Amino acid sequence: MHGNSRLRQAIIDLQKRCRVILVSNSYQETVDEFLRQLGFSGVFQTVCYSARKPSGMIESLGNTDPALLQKPQNLISISTLDELACYLDTL
């Protein structure tokens, strides 16, 4: 299995302009293995595992990095890599 190289590069480029956080309901081992299979290991600077979306997401983000909740920030929530690819096409 291989991820889309254009999508990988788009995520890397987007992180130069804003903070990109991967938020997953899956356990760390599952997410890390999936990212490895896609060739996306190390692409995301911040990963929030076992996020319990939607109801537990805010708490999980705070546990991942308390600074995330210290001041309001713009947020774009994209639930799948396909949605992310569509969003990046609009930039």
C-alpha positions in Angstrom: 0.0 0.0 0.0 1.3 3.4 -0.9 -0.1 6.9 -0.2 -0.5 9.6 -2.8 2.8 11.4 -3.1 1.1 14.7 -4.1 -1.1 14.5 -1.0 2.0 13.8 1.2 3.8 16.8 -0.3 0.7 19.0 0.1 0.5 18.2 3.8 4.2 19.0 4.2 3.7 22.3 2.4 0.5 23.2 4.3 2.4 22.8 7.6 4.7 25.7 6.5 1.6 28.0 6.5 -0.4 26.6 9.4 -0.5 23.9 12.1 -1.8 20.6 10.8 -2.8 18.0 13.3 -3.8 14.4 12.5 -6.7 13.5 14.9 -7.7 9.8 15.0 -9.9 7.7 17.1 -7.5 4.8 16.6 -4.8 3.7 18.9 -1.2 5.0 18.4 0.1 1.6 17.1 -2.7 1.4 14.5 -2.2 4.9 13.3 1.6 4.7 13.2 1.4 1.4 11.2 -1.1 2.8 8.7 1.0 5.9 8.2 4.1 3.8 7.7 2.3 1.7 5.1 1.2 4.8 3.3 4.7 6.3 3.4 3.4 9.1 5.6 5.5 8.4 8.7 6.8 11.6 10.2 4.7 13.8 7.9 2.4 15.1 10.6 4.2 17.2 13.3 1.4 16.5 15.8 -0.8 13.4 16.0 -3.7 13.1 18.5 -4.4 9.4 19.1 -7.5 7.8 20.6 -9.3 11.1 20.3 -12.8 9.9 21.0 -14.3 12.1 18.3 -16.5 13.9 18.3 -17.4 14.2 22.0 -13.9 13.7 23.5 -11.9 15.6 20.8 -11.4 18.8 22.7 -10.1 17.0 25.8 -7.9 14.8 23.7 -6.4 17.8 21.9 -5.7 19.4 25.2 -4.0 16.2 26.4 -1.9 16.0 23.2 -0.7 19.7 23.5 -2.2 22.0 26.1 -1.1 25.0 24.1 -3.7 24.1 21.4 -6.5 25.2 23.8 -4.8 28.4 25.2 -6.0 30.7 22.5 -8.7 30.4 19.9 -7.5 29.4 16.5 -9.1 28.7 13.1 -9.9 25.1 12.6 -10.6 23.1 9.5 -11.8 19.6 10.3 -11.3 17.1 7.5 -12.4 13.6 8.3 -10.8 11.6 5.5 -7.7 11.9 3.3 -10.1 12.2 0.3 -11.6 15.3 1.9 -8.1 16.7 2.6 -7.2 16.2 -1.1 -10.3 18.1 -2.2 -9.7 20.9 0.3 -6.1 21.3 -0.9 -7.2 21.6 -4.5 -9.1 24.8 -3.4 -6.0 26.5 -2.0 
